[in-house]
Amino acid sequence: MASTAYVASLSLSSSFTDNSLPSSSSSSFFAGSQLSFSPSPLPGSRHISKRVVIVSRSLIGIGEAMRIMRERELRSTVKVRKRPPLRRGKVSGRLPVPDHIPRPPYSSTTFLPELSSELQIHDSEGIARMKASCELAARVLDYAGTLVRPSATTKEIDKAVHEMIIDAGAYPSPLGHGGFPKSIYTSVNECMCHGIPDSRQLQHGDLINIGVTVFLNGYHGATAKTFLCGNVNEEAKRLVEVTEECLEKAISVCNNGALFRKIGKRISAHAEKFGYEVVDRFVGHGIGTILHSEPVIIHTSNEFPGRMVEGQTFTIEPIVTMGTMESVTWDDNWTTLTADGSLAAQFSHTVLITQNGVEVLTRC
Protein backbone atom coordinates (compact mmCIF):
# COMPACT_ATOMS: atom_id res chain seq x y z
CA MET A 1 0.00 0.00 0.00
CA ALA A 2 0.96 3.66 -0.15
CA SER A 3 1.50 6.69 2.13
CA THR A 4 -0.50 9.89 2.58
CA ALA A 5 0.54 11.28 -0.79
CA TYR A 6 1.09 7.86 -2.26
CA VAL A 7 2.10 4.49 -0.84
CA ALA A 8 1.62 0.80 -1.59
CA SER A 9 -2.13 1.30 -1.78
CA LEU A 10 -1.31 4.55 -3.52
CA SER A 11 -3.01 7.81 -2.65
CA LEU A 12 -5.32 8.86 -5.45
CA SER A 13 -3.90 12.36 -5.40
CA SER A 14 -0.93 11.05 -7.35
CA SER A 15 -3.10 10.23 -10.35
CA PHE A 16 -6.43 12.04 -10.05
CA THR A 17 -7.70 15.31 -8.67
CA ASP A 18 -10.19 15.25 -5.84
CA ASN A 19 -12.86 16.64 -8.16
CA SER A 20 -12.50 13.66 -10.46
CA LEU A 21 -13.11 11.06 -7.83
CA PRO A 22 -16.44 9.24 -7.82
CA SER A 23 -18.57 9.59 -4.71
CA SER A 24 -18.21 6.57 -2.47
CA SER A 25 -21.72 7.11 -1.19
CA SER A 26 -23.28 6.44 -4.59
CA SER A 27 -24.73 3.01 -5.11
CA SER A 28 -25.80 1.05 -8.15
CA PHE A 29 -28.75 -0.26 -6.11
CA PHE A 30 -30.54 3.06 -6.10
CA ALA A 31 -31.86 5.13 -8.86
CA GLY A 32 -36.33 7.55 -8.86
CA SER A 33 -38.83 7.97 -6.09
CA GLN A 34 -38.78 9.78 -2.79
CA LEU A 35 -38.69 7.71 0.37
CA SER A 36 -39.31 8.87 3.93
CA PHE A 37 -37.50 6.86 6.55
CA SER A 38 -38.22 7.43 10.26
CA PRO A 39 -36.65 4.69 12.35
CA SER A 40 -38.13 3.88 15.72
CA PRO A 41 -36.15 5.56 18.48
CA LEU A 42 -34.11 3.35 20.76
CA PRO A 43 -34.17 3.85 24.53
CA GLY A 44 -32.03 6.81 25.47
CA SER A 45 -31.64 8.02 21.89
CA ARG A 46 -33.13 10.96 20.02
CA HIS A 47 -35.73 10.35 17.34
CA ILE A 48 -34.58 11.81 14.06
CA SER A 49 -36.75 11.73 10.96
CA LYS A 50 -34.72 11.52 7.79
CA ARG A 51 -35.98 12.24 4.32
CA VAL A 52 -33.88 11.00 1.46
CA VAL A 53 -34.33 10.59 -2.25
CA ILE A 54 -33.81 7.08 -3.51
CA VAL A 55 -34.29 5.88 -7.02
CA SER A 56 -34.95 2.19 -7.29
CA ARG A 57 -35.42 -0.10 -10.24
CA SER A 58 -37.62 -2.35 -8.14
CA LEU A 59 -39.21 -2.84 -4.74
CA ILE A 60 -36.24 -5.04 -3.89
CA GLY A 61 -33.99 -2.00 -4.30
CA ILE A 62 -36.12 0.05 -1.91
CA GLY A 63 -36.11 -2.75 0.64
CA GLU A 64 -32.35 -2.99 0.38
CA ALA A 65 -32.03 0.75 0.88
CA MET A 66 -34.19 0.63 4.02
CA ARG A 67 -32.21 -2.26 5.42
CA ILE A 68 -28.90 -0.45 4.93
CA MET A 69 -30.19 2.78 6.45
CA ARG A 70 -31.62 0.91 9.41
CA GLU A 71 -28.34 -0.82 10.06
CA ARG A 72 -26.47 2.48 9.95
CA GLU A 73 -29.05 4.04 12.26
CA LEU A 74 -28.62 1.25 14.79
CA ARG A 75 -24.86 1.59 14.60
CA SER A 76 -25.08 5.30 15.37
CA THR A 77 -27.57 5.04 18.26
CA VAL A 78 -26.74 1.85 20.14
CA LYS A 79 -24.24 2.45 22.88
CA VAL A 80 -21.27 0.12 22.79
CA ARG A 81 -18.19 -0.15 24.94
CA LYS A 82 -15.49 1.77 23.17
CA ARG A 83 -12.00 0.45 22.64
CA PRO A 84 -9.14 2.57 23.88
CA PRO A 85 -7.69 4.57 20.97
CA LEU A 86 -4.60 3.17 19.31
CA ARG A 87 -1.41 4.44 20.92
CA ARG A 88 1.97 4.41 19.28
CA GLY A 89 4.78 2.40 20.79
CA LYS A 90 8.52 2.77 20.45
CA VAL A 91 9.91 2.22 16.96
CA SER A 92 13.37 0.70 16.80
CA GLY A 93 15.91 1.13 14.01
CA ARG A 94 15.69 -0.63 10.66
CA LEU A 95 16.97 -4.18 10.49
CA PRO A 96 20.04 -5.03 8.39
CA VAL A 97 19.93 -6.80 5.03
CA PRO A 98 22.98 -8.84 3.91
CA ASP A 99 25.01 -7.21 1.14
CA HIS A 100 24.56 -10.11 -1.28
CA ILE A 101 20.77 -9.65 -1.48
CA PRO A 102 19.71 -7.52 -4.48
CA ARG A 103 17.85 -4.34 -3.53
CA PRO A 104 15.25 -2.23 -5.33
CA PRO A 105 16.54 1.18 -6.52
CA TYR A 106 14.77 3.18 -3.79
CA SER A 107 16.21 1.24 -0.84
CA SER A 108 19.16 3.52 -0.13
CA THR A 109 17.21 6.80 -0.16
CA THR A 110 14.26 8.39 1.61
CA PHE A 111 12.82 9.49 -1.72
CA LEU A 112 9.30 8.26 -2.48
CA PRO A 113 9.20 7.25 -6.16
CA GLU A 114 6.36 8.54 -8.27
CA LEU A 115 3.79 6.19 -9.73
CA SER A 116 5.34 4.73 -12.87
CA SER A 117 3.41 4.83 -16.15
CA GLU A 118 5.05 1.56 -17.23
CA LEU A 119 2.46 -1.21 -17.29
CA GLN A 120 3.62 -4.47 -15.74
CA ILE A 121 3.05 -6.94 -18.58
CA HIS A 122 5.29 -10.00 -18.59
CA ASP A 123 6.63 -12.66 -20.92
CA SER A 124 6.90 -16.28 -19.79
CA GLU A 125 10.16 -15.68 -17.92
CA GLY A 126 8.75 -12.63 -16.17
CA ILE A 127 5.64 -14.54 -15.18
CA ALA A 128 7.77 -17.32 -13.68
CA ARG A 129 9.70 -14.76 -11.61
CA MET A 130 6.51 -13.02 -10.52
CA LYS A 131 5.09 -16.35 -9.40
CA ALA A 132 8.21 -17.10 -7.34
CA SER A 133 8.12 -13.69 -5.64
CA CYS A 134 4.40 -13.88 -4.93
CA GLU A 135 4.62 -17.44 -3.64
CA LEU A 136 7.26 -16.32 -1.15
CA ALA A 137 5.15 -13.33 -0.08
CA ALA A 138 2.20 -15.66 0.52
CA ARG A 139 4.26 -18.05 2.65
CA VAL A 140 5.70 -15.18 4.65
CA LEU A 141 2.25 -13.73 5.34
CA ASP A 142 0.98 -17.14 6.39
CA TYR A 143 3.90 -17.42 8.82
CA ALA A 144 3.31 -13.90 10.14
CA GLY A 145 -0.25 -14.88 10.99
CA THR A 146 0.97 -17.68 13.25
CA LEU A 147 2.77 -15.06 15.36
CA VAL A 148 -0.37 -13.05 16.11
CA ARG A 149 -1.36 -13.54 19.75
CA PRO A 150 -2.10 -11.40 22.83
CA SER A 151 1.07 -9.87 24.34
CA ALA A 152 3.10 -10.25 21.13
CA THR A 153 4.44 -6.97 19.72
CA THR A 154 4.34 -5.95 16.09
CA LYS A 155 8.08 -5.29 16.41
CA GLU A 156 8.60 -8.98 17.18
CA ILE A 157 6.48 -10.02 14.20
CA ASP A 158 8.43 -7.67 11.94
CA LYS A 159 11.78 -9.10 13.09
CA ALA A 160 10.71 -12.72 12.56
CA VAL A 161 9.28 -11.96 9.13
CA HIS A 162 12.36 -9.94 8.15
CA GLU A 163 14.59 -12.91 8.94
CA MET A 164 12.38 -15.27 6.90
CA ILE A 165 12.52 -12.95 3.89
CA ILE A 166 16.29 -12.48 3.87
CA ASP A 167 16.85 -16.19 4.55
CA ALA A 168 15.01 -16.77 1.25
CA GLY A 169 17.41 -14.42 -0.52
CA ALA A 170 14.79 -11.69 -0.93
CA TYR A 171 14.50 -8.06 0.13
CA PRO A 172 11.52 -6.77 2.19
CA SER A 173 10.10 -4.19 -0.23
CA PRO A 174 8.63 -1.75 2.35
CA LEU A 175 12.05 -1.28 4.00
CA GLY A 176 13.39 2.11 2.95
CA HIS A 177 10.55 2.83 0.54
CA GLY A 178 10.02 6.55 1.00
CA GLY A 179 11.94 6.22 4.26
CA PHE A 180 9.65 3.55 5.75
CA PRO A 181 11.66 2.12 8.68
CA LYS A 182 10.39 -1.47 8.86
CA SER A 183 10.02 -4.59 6.72
CA ILE A 184 6.24 -5.08 6.87
CA TYR A 185 3.13 -3.01 7.57
CA THR A 186 1.21 -3.81 10.76
CA SER A 187 -2.08 -1.91 11.04
CA VAL A 188 -4.07 -2.51 14.23
CA ASN A 189 -7.79 -1.85 14.81
CA GLU A 190 -8.63 1.66 13.51
CA CYS A 191 -5.34 1.88 11.62
CA MET A 192 -6.48 1.36 8.03
CA CYS A 193 -3.00 1.02 6.52
CA HIS A 194 0.77 1.65 6.75
CA GLY A 195 1.12 0.98 10.45
CA ILE A 196 4.75 0.89 11.58
CA PRO A 197 5.74 -2.12 13.72
CA ASP A 198 6.58 -0.99 17.25
CA SER A 199 6.69 -2.02 20.91
CA ARG A 200 2.91 -2.00 21.48
CA GLN A 201 1.60 -5.36 22.67
CA LEU A 202 -1.36 -6.90 20.90
CA GLN A 203 -4.49 -7.33 23.01
CA HIS A 204 -7.40 -9.77 23.03
CA GLY A 205 -9.94 -8.52 20.51
CA ASP A 206 -7.50 -6.68 18.27
CA LEU A 207 -7.61 -6.82 14.51
CA ILE A 208 -4.22 -6.65 12.83
CA ASN A 209 -3.71 -6.15 9.11
CA ILE A 210 -0.28 -7.40 8.05
CA GLY A 211 1.07 -6.31 4.67
CA VAL A 212 3.95 -8.24 3.13
CA THR A 213 5.83 -7.36 -0.05
CA VAL A 214 9.07 -9.04 -1.14
CA PHE A 215 11.59 -8.28 -3.90
CA LEU A 216 12.97 -11.52 -5.31
CA ASN A 217 15.02 -11.91 -8.49
CA GLY A 218 14.07 -8.42 -9.59
CA TYR A 219 10.29 -8.76 -9.07
CA HIS A 220 7.95 -7.59 -6.31
CA GLY A 221 5.11 -9.72 -4.92
CA ALA A 222 2.57 -8.21 -2.49
CA THR A 223 -0.22 -9.48 -0.27
CA ALA A 224 -2.04 -8.55 2.94
CA LYS A 225 -4.52 -10.06 5.36
CA THR A 226 -6.37 -9.01 8.50
CA PHE A 227 -5.86 -11.44 11.37
CA LEU A 228 -7.87 -11.87 14.58
CA CYS A 229 -6.00 -11.63 17.87
CA GLY A 230 -7.39 -13.72 20.71
CA ASN A 231 -11.09 -13.33 21.51
CA VAL A 232 -12.62 -11.05 18.89
CA ASN A 233 -16.27 -9.96 19.00
CA GLU A 234 -18.75 -11.00 16.32
CA GLU A 235 -19.12 -7.50 14.90
CA ALA A 236 -15.38 -7.28 14.21
CA LYS A 237 -15.32 -10.81 12.81
CA ARG A 238 -18.07 -9.93 10.36
CA LEU A 239 -16.14 -6.87 9.14
CA VAL A 240 -13.13 -9.08 8.43
CA GLU A 241 -15.24 -11.70 6.66
CA VAL A 242 -17.00 -9.15 4.48
CA THR A 243 -13.72 -7.46 3.55
CA GLU A 244 -12.26 -10.76 2.38
CA GLU A 245 -15.45 -11.42 0.43
CA CYS A 246 -15.07 -8.02 -1.23
CA LEU A 247 -11.62 -9.00 -2.46
CA GLU A 248 -12.80 -12.36 -3.78
CA LYS A 249 -15.74 -10.79 -5.59
CA ALA A 250 -13.39 -8.26 -7.18
CA ILE A 251 -11.05 -11.01 -8.35
CA SER A 252 -13.98 -12.87 -9.90
CA VAL A 253 -14.59 -10.08 -12.46
CA CYS A 254 -10.97 -10.03 -13.68
CA ASN A 255 -10.36 -11.36 -17.17
CA ASN A 256 -8.49 -10.53 -20.34
CA GLY A 257 -10.23 -7.43 -21.75
CA ALA A 258 -12.36 -6.76 -18.66
CA LEU A 259 -12.84 -3.16 -17.52
CA PHE A 260 -10.89 -2.20 -14.40
CA ARG A 261 -13.87 -0.26 -13.07
CA LYS A 262 -15.76 -3.50 -12.53
CA ILE A 263 -13.47 -4.12 -9.56
CA GLY A 264 -14.59 -1.03 -7.63
CA LYS A 265 -18.24 -1.53 -8.48
CA ARG A 266 -18.22 -5.10 -7.24
CA ILE A 267 -16.42 -4.19 -3.99
CA SER A 268 -18.68 -1.22 -3.22
CA ALA A 269 -21.86 -3.15 -3.93
CA HIS A 270 -20.93 -5.91 -1.52
CA ALA A 271 -19.64 -3.67 1.30
CA GLU A 272 -22.70 -1.42 1.16
CA LYS A 273 -25.00 -4.39 1.72
CA PHE A 274 -23.62 -4.50 5.27
CA GLY A 275 -23.57 -0.74 5.84
CA TYR A 276 -19.78 -0.55 5.53
CA GLU A 277 -17.66 2.09 3.82
CA VAL A 278 -14.89 1.43 1.30
CA VAL A 279 -11.86 3.71 1.56
CA ASP A 280 -11.23 5.60 -1.67
CA ARG A 281 -8.01 7.32 -0.62
CA PHE A 282 -5.86 4.23 -1.14
CA VAL A 283 -5.81 2.11 -4.26
CA GLY A 284 -4.29 -0.97 -5.84
CA HIS A 285 -1.68 -0.70 -8.57
CA GLY A 286 0.43 -2.43 -11.17
CA ILE A 287 3.30 -4.43 -9.71
CA GLY A 288 6.26 -6.36 -11.09
CA THR A 289 9.80 -5.12 -11.68
CA ILE A 290 8.42 -1.81 -10.39
CA LEU A 291 6.71 -1.69 -7.00
CA HIS A 292 4.01 0.85 -7.91
CA SER A 293 2.91 1.48 -11.45
CA GLU A 294 -0.18 2.12 -13.50
CA PRO A 295 -2.95 1.11 -13.71
CA VAL A 296 -4.47 2.56 -10.57
CA ILE A 297 -7.03 0.09 -9.18
CA ILE A 298 -9.90 2.03 -7.60
CA HIS A 299 -11.86 0.08 -4.99
CA THR A 300 -15.01 2.24 -5.07
CA SER A 301 -17.62 2.70 -7.79
CA ASN A 302 -16.16 4.70 -10.67
CA GLU A 303 -16.37 5.24 -14.41
CA PHE A 304 -12.68 5.43 -15.26
CA PRO A 305 -11.60 3.71 -18.50
CA GLY A 306 -9.02 0.96 -18.98
CA ARG A 307 -9.05 -2.76 -19.67
CA MET A 308 -7.05 -5.70 -18.36
CA VAL A 309 -4.46 -7.30 -20.63
CA GLU A 310 -3.12 -10.85 -20.74
CA GLY A 311 0.21 -11.13 -18.95
CA GLN A 312 -0.51 -8.11 -16.71
CA THR A 313 -0.01 -8.14 -12.94
CA PHE A 314 -1.55 -5.78 -10.40
CA THR A 315 -2.79 -5.69 -6.83
CA ILE A 316 -6.35 -5.47 -5.53
CA GLU A 317 -6.37 -4.32 -1.89
CA PRO A 318 -9.66 -2.95 -0.56
CA ILE A 319 -9.90 -1.34 2.87
CA VAL A 320 -13.35 -1.54 4.46
CA THR A 321 -14.44 0.34 7.59
CA MET A 322 -17.29 0.03 10.08
CA GLY A 323 -17.66 3.79 10.21
CA THR A 324 -16.33 6.62 8.10
CA MET A 325 -13.93 6.20 5.20
CA GLU A 326 -12.32 9.53 6.15
CA SER A 327 -8.82 9.25 7.58
CA VAL A 328 -6.14 11.00 9.60
CA THR A 329 -2.39 10.38 9.38
CA TRP A 330 0.05 10.57 12.26
CA ASP A 331 3.06 12.85 12.06
CA ASP A 332 5.22 9.87 11.07
CA ASN A 333 3.59 10.41 7.62
CA TRP A 334 2.67 6.74 7.38
CA THR A 335 0.26 5.51 10.05
CA THR A 336 -3.24 6.25 8.74
CA LEU A 337 -6.33 5.80 10.95
CA THR A 338 -10.07 6.10 10.47
CA ALA A 339 -11.10 9.62 11.47
CA ASP A 340 -13.83 8.37 13.80
CA GLY A 341 -11.81 5.57 15.41
CA SER A 342 -13.93 2.83 13.82
CA LEU A 343 -12.42 -0.54 12.96
CA ALA A 344 -10.90 -1.16 9.53
CA ALA A 345 -9.90 -4.33 7.71
CA GLN A 346 -7.98 -5.05 4.54
CA PHE A 347 -7.14 -7.98 2.28
CA SER A 348 -4.86 -7.88 -0.74
CA HIS A 349 -3.67 -10.17 -3.52
CA THR A 350 -1.41 -9.85 -6.54
CA VAL A 351 -3.18 -11.21 -9.61
CA LEU A 352 -2.10 -12.20 -13.12
CA ILE A 353 -4.42 -11.78 -16.10
CA THR A 354 -4.35 -14.91 -18.26
CA GLN A 355 -5.76 -15.67 -21.70
CA ASN A 356 -8.94 -17.10 -20.22
CA GLY A 357 -9.25 -15.49 -16.81
CA VAL A 358 -7.17 -14.59 -13.78
CA GLU A 359 -4.65 -16.32 -11.53
CA VAL A 360 -4.14 -15.28 -7.91
CA LEU A 361 -0.38 -15.39 -7.43
CA THR A 362 -0.34 -14.79 -3.66
CA ARG A 363 -2.76 -17.49 -2.58
CA CYS A 364 -1.20 -20.19 -0.39
ABEGO torsion letter per residue (X at the ends): XBBAAEBABBBAAAABBAAABBBAABBAABBGBBBBBBBBBBBGBBBBBBBBBBBBABAAAAAAAAAAAAAAAAAAABBBBBBBBBBBBBBBBBBBBBAABBBBAAAABABBBBBBABBBBBBAAAAAAAAAAAAAAAAAAAAAAAABBBGBBAAAAAAAAAAAAAAAGBBBAABGBGGBABABBBBBEABABGBBBBABBBBBGBBBBBBBBBBBGGBBBBBBBBBBBEBBBAAAAAAAAAAAAAAAAAAAABBBGBBAAAAAAAAAAAAAAAGBBBBAABBBBBBEABABBOBBBBABBBABBEBBBBGBBBBBBBBBBABBABBBBBAAGABBBBAAGBBBBBBBBBBBBBAAEBBBAABX
